């Protein structure tokens, strides 16, 4: 064990894997944040922690079931001359689920307010949300573990990297969720990301490999544009408030 810890290559692999796991886990956090936002406020922290706990357990179970995981990459069925492995089928099913769920959430976000001008908020059931989180955790966990296995060979390094990355995700989950809830336009952008990710998973299931760098570049660029829009809206609101305060005293004087 001491020999492993004293090896600089091991530390480099560990840090690289932690960074990759956190990047891959951002998709998971966004999805959990959006689903948890459908729950009553008192249940959100519990659901968030339980969802990330499920993700951690699934990743560790997959790591300790490497023989089964390797079996997922071998062909299971052949349709129309195309071979599909267990991994392919899971990716396709997960991608379809993401597309359906994201589209449904976008539709809900576009619903018109009720006659009194207050949004008619209907909260989802706690169990239903946890089950949905569990389904997509399986897909993201599969992707995460396959990345870990392809990068390093030492099981202890994989476990350490996954546990550390999940702890980081747990810290980021609540502020990210609150930020998404407080910014409807960013939530819409996040749902669009999930549609993009769902389409990517389906493509990979059909053996069309899309470099993740392109996906993350598009997401980063879009988020940068949205942050600029948020700053612009904030400045416009401040300017409007300042103008209102400046005009109101003049109106009061004219009224007198």
ROPA-570813 format. One line per 2 residues: number of its first residue (from 1); their letters; for each residue x, y, z of C-alpha. Coordinates in pm, 1 decimal, padded with zeros to 6 digits. Last residue first. Layout:
BEGIN
NUM> A> X:Y:Z  ...
//
This chain:
BEGIN
256> XX> -04850.9:06900.6:-00486.7  -04889.4:06656.3:-00773.8
254> XX> -04585.7:06801.2:-00953.5  -04379.6:06748.4:-00640.0
252> XX> -04499.2:06385.1:-00613.1  -04416.8:06324.5:-00980.8
250> XX> -04067.2:06462.6:-00932.2  -04020.2:06240.5:-00627.1
248> XX> -04127.8:05936.0:-00839.7  -03896.3:05998.5:-01136.4
246> XX> -03565.1:05935.7:-00959.4  -03685.8:05630.0:-00767.4
244> XX> -03829.0:05483.3:-01089.5  -03503.2:05552.8:-01276.4
242> XX> -03301.5:05374.8:-01005.4  -03538.6:05076.5:-01011.4
240> XX> -03521.1:05056.7:-01392.3  -03140.2:05079.8:-01389.2
238> XX> -03117.3:04804.8:-01129.3  -03352.3:04585.8:-01334.2
236> XX> -03152.1:04652.0:-01651.3  -02828.5:04564.1:-01470.4
234> XX> -02974.1:04233.4:-01351.3  -03102.8:04149.9:-01698.5
232> XX> -02758.1:04214.0:-01847.4  -02589.2:04001.9:-01581.1
230> XX> -02832.9:03717.5:-01649.5  -02773.3:03746.5:-02023.9
228> XX> -02396.9:03725.4:-01967.1  -02453.9:03416.2:-01750.2
226> XX> -02664.7:03266.5:-02030.5  -02388.6:03322.1:-02286.7
224> XX> -02134.8:03151.2:-02060.4  -02375.5:02863.2:-01999.6
222> XX> -02413.8:02814.4:-02374.2  -02034.8:02811.8:-02425.7
220> XX> -01985.7:02561.5:-02143.9  -02257.9:02330.8:-02278.1
218> XX> -02124.9:02345.6:-02634.4  -01770.2:02280.1:-02511.2
216> XX> -01895.0:01992.3:-02295.5  -02062.0:01824.3:-02592.2
214> XX> -01766.1:01876.7:-02826.6  -01523.8:01739.9:-02567.2
212> XX> -01745.4:01435.5:-02521.3  -01641.6:01306.6:-02862.8
210> XX> -01952.3:01158.6:-03032.3  -01935.6:00781.9:-03086.9
208> XX> -02206.2:00644.2:-03314.0  -02231.5:00282.4:-03195.7
206> XX> -02613.0:00269.9:-03185.4  -02599.5:00296.0:-02805.1
204> XX> -02356.9:00584.8:-02850.8  -02620.8:00769.5:-03055.4
202> XX> -02883.8:00701.8:-02788.0  -02650.2:00837.5:-02518.5
200> XX> -02577.5:01147.7:-02728.2  -02949.1:01215.7:-02780.3
198> XX> -03002.2:01192.8:-02404.0  -02707.7:01428.0:-02344.0
196> XX> -02852.5:01685.8:-02584.3  -03197.5:01652.9:-02423.9
194> XX> -03029.6:01690.6:-02084.3  -02853.0:02004.6:-02205.0
192> XX> -03189.5:02147.4:-02314.9  -03318.2:02080.6:-01964.0
190> XX> -03020.2:02275.3:-01826.1  -03099.2:02566.7:-02060.7
188> XX> -03460.4:02569.3:-01941.1  -03336.4:02568.4:-01582.3
186> XX> -03103.2:02857.7:-01668.4  -03403.2:03053.2:-01796.9
184> XX> -03598.8:02975.2:-01480.5  -03325.2:03113.6:-01250.7
182> XX> -03407.3:03070.3:-00880.1  -03478.8:02698.2:-00912.5
180> XX> -03154.3:02635.0:-01103.1  -02953.0:02832.2:-00844.6
178> XX> -03115.9:02644.8:-00557.4  -03029.3:02312.3:-00721.5
176> XX> -02671.0:02421.6:-00786.7  -02633.9:02537.1:-00426.5
174> XX> -02772.8:02201.0:-00304.0  -02578.9:01967.8:-00533.9
172> XX> -02232.4:02121.3:-00500.3  -02146.0:01967.7:-00161.8
170> XX> -02286.5:01627.9:-00264.0  -02098.0:01648.2:-00592.8
168> XX> -01771.0:01698.3:-00404.3  -01851.3:01396.1:-00186.4
166> XX> -01933.2:01196.8:-00501.8  -01595.8:01290.8:-00652.9
164> XX> -01415.0:01175.2:-00338.9  -01599.5:00839.8:-00333.6
162> XX> -01541.8:00781.9:-00706.4  -01170.9:00865.2:-00689.3
160> XX> -01110.7:00643.7:-00384.7  -01298.1:00348.6:-00540.7
158> XX> -01106.9:00377.6:-00867.6  -00772.2:00411.2:-00688.5
156> XX> -00848.8:00103.8:-00474.0  -00935.5:-00096.0:-00787.4
154> XX> -00593.9:-00038.3:-00946.4  -00614.9:-00063.0:-01327.4
152> XX> -00660.7:00298.6:-01425.8  -00812.8:00492.1:-01718.4
150> XX> -01039.8:00242.2:-01894.1  -01183.3:00112.0:-01567.2
148> XX> -01263.4:00465.1:-01451.5  -01433.2:00560.4:-01779.3
146> XX> -01639.7:00240.3:-01770.9  -01733.8:00331.5:-01413.7
144> XX> -01862.8:00676.6:-01505.1  -02063.2:00563.9:-01809.2
142> XX> -02230.7:00287.5:-01610.5  -02296.3:00524.1:-01321.9
140> XX> -02465.3:00773.8:-01556.1  -02705.0:00507.3:-01682.9
138> XX> -02780.0:00358.2:-01341.3  -02822.0:00702.3:-01187.4
136> XX> -03088.1:00764.3:-01455.9  -03311.7:00490.4:-01319.9
134> XX> -03240.6:00569.2:-00953.9  -03329.8:00936.4:-00999.0
132> XX> -03661.9:00833.1:-01152.9  -03728.6:00598.6:-00861.0
130> XX> -03641.0:00873.3:-00611.6  -03883.0:01115.0:-00782.8
128> XX> -04168.0:00861.7:-00778.4  -04104.8:00783.7:-00411.1
126> XX> -04120.7:01152.4:-00309.7  -04441.3:01223.3:-00501.0
124> XX> -04441.6:01526.6:-00728.5  -04555.1:01872.2:-00622.1
122> XX> -04826.5:02058.2:-00811.9  -04751.0:02428.4:-00840.6
120> XX> -05026.6:02644.4:-00985.9  -04823.8:02954.3:-01069.0
118> XX> -04985.3:03263.6:-00921.7  -05150.0:03518.9:-01152.7
116> XX> -05495.4:03475.8:-01004.7  -05621.3:03315.5:-01325.3
114> XX> -05361.6:03038.9:-01317.3  -05013.4:03070.4:-01463.6
112> XX> -04949.5:02931.7:-01813.7  -04751.8:02611.6:-01848.4
110> XX> -04410.9:02654.7:-02010.6  -04218.4:02494.5:-01724.7
108> XX> -04444.8:02188.6:-01739.3  -04368.4:02140.3:-02109.7
106> XX> -03997.2:02176.5:-02042.6  -04025.9:01912.7:-01767.5
104> XX> -04205.6:01673.3:-02003.8  -03941.7:01725.1:-02273.8
102> XX> -03668.5:01656.8:-02017.8  -03841.7:01339.0:-01899.3
100> XX> -03899.1:01198.2:-02248.7  -03550.2:01278.9:-02374.6
98> XX> -03385.8:01152.2:-02056.3  -03585.5:00828.1:-02068.2
96> XX> -03494.4:00776.4:-02434.1  -03127.6:00827.2:-02348.0
94> XX> -03148.3:00583.6:-02056.9  -03306.8:00316.1:-02276.4
92> XX> -03046.1:00369.8:-02548.4  -02758.9:00367.7:-02298.2
90> XX> -02889.7:00054.3:-02125.1  -02931.9:-00123.3:-02459.8
88> XX> -02579.9:-00030.8:-02569.8  -02431.8:-00148.0:-02239.3
86> XX> -02606.0:-00483.0:-02273.9  -02451.2:-00519.0:-02618.0
84> XX> -02623.8:-00451.8:-02950.5  -02516.5:-00602.1:-03283.2
82> XX> -02653.8:-00450.4:-03604.3  -02767.7:-00670.5:-03895.1
80> XX> -03126.4:-00553.7:-03868.1  -03127.3:-00643.3:-03497.9
78> XX> -02863.7:-00859.6:-03329.8  -02878.1:-00931.8:-02956.9
76> XX> -02641.7:-00960.7:-02661.8  -02306.7:-00853.9:-02808.3
74> XX> -02019.7:-00818.0:-02554.1  -01979.2:-00489.5:-02363.3
72> XX> -02212.6:-00591.1:-02080.2  -01993.4:-00891.3:-02006.6
70> XX> -01714.8:-00655.3:-01900.7  -01952.6:-00513.0:-01638.1
68> XX> -02043.3:-00860.0:-01514.5  -01675.4:-00945.5:-01465.1
66> XX> -01615.7:-00600.8:-01312.8  -01874.8:-00651.9:-01043.1
64> XX> -01691.6:-00468.0:-00763.3  -01676.1:-00156.6:-00976.7
62> XX> -02043.6:-00185.0:-01070.6  -02140.9:-00211.2:-00704.4
60> XX> -01925.8:00093.2:-00625.5  -02088.4:00302.3:-00897.3
58> XX> -02436.4:00191.9:-00795.4  -02372.7:00274.9:-00428.7
56> XX> -02240.8:00622.3:-00517.1  -02537.6:00701.8:-00743.3
54> XX> -02781.5:00580.6:-00476.9  -02616.1:00811.7:-00223.6
52> XX> -02644.4:01096.0:-00473.8  -03019.8:01037.2:-00494.4
50> XX> -03057.7:00993.8:-00118.8  -02875.8:01320.4:-00052.2
48> XX> -03087.8:01510.7:-00303.2  -03409.9:01346.3:-00183.0
46> XX> -03335.3:01439.9:00179.4  -03241.3:01795.9:00085.4
44> XX> -03556.3:01835.2:-00123.2  -03815.6:01704.2:00120.0
42> XX> -03893.0:02026.3:00313.1  -03904.9:02229.5:-00009.6
40> XX> -04194.9:02020.3:-00150.3  -04073.7:01812.9:-00445.8
38> XX> -04057.1:01914.1:-00813.3  -03721.4:02088.1:-00755.5
36> XX> -03579.7:01746.0:-00666.9  -03626.3:01641.2:-01029.7
34> XX> -03439.0:01945.6:-01162.9  -03154.9:01912.8:-00911.6
32> XX> -03123.0:01538.3:-00976.6  -03086.4:01598.2:-01351.0
30> XX> -02831.6:01875.1:-01298.7  -02633.8:01665.2:-01049.9
28> XX> -02621.4:01366.7:-01287.0  -02499.6:01576.9:-01576.6
26> XX> -02233.8:01725.0:-01346.9  -02118.8:01372.4:-01258.9
24> XX> -01918.0:01328.2:-01579.2  -01715.9:01638.3:-01490.0
22> XX> -01673.8:01522.3:-01129.0  -01567.4:01174.7:-01244.1
20> XX> -01317.3:01324.7:-01488.6  -01159.9:01543.8:-01220.3
18> XX> -01139.3:01252.6:-00974.4  -00985.8:01032.6:-01246.7
16> XX> -00717.1:01288.1:-01323.5  -00636.7:01332.5:-00954.9
14> XX> -00609.9:00955.8:-00903.5  -00402.5:00897.8:-01218.0
12> XX> -00156.9:01170.6:-01116.4  -00139.5:01030.6:-00762.9
10> XX> -00068.4:00682.0:-00897.7  00197.4:00815.8:-01133.9
8> XX> 00366.9:00986.9:-00838.5  00422.5:00646.0:-00668.4
6> XX> 00463.1:00684.4:-00292.7  00098.9:00592.9:-00227.2
4> XX> 00128.6:00268.2:-00425.0  00447.7:00164.2:-00246.7
2> XX> 00285.7:00238.6:00087.9  00000.0:00000.0:00000.0
//
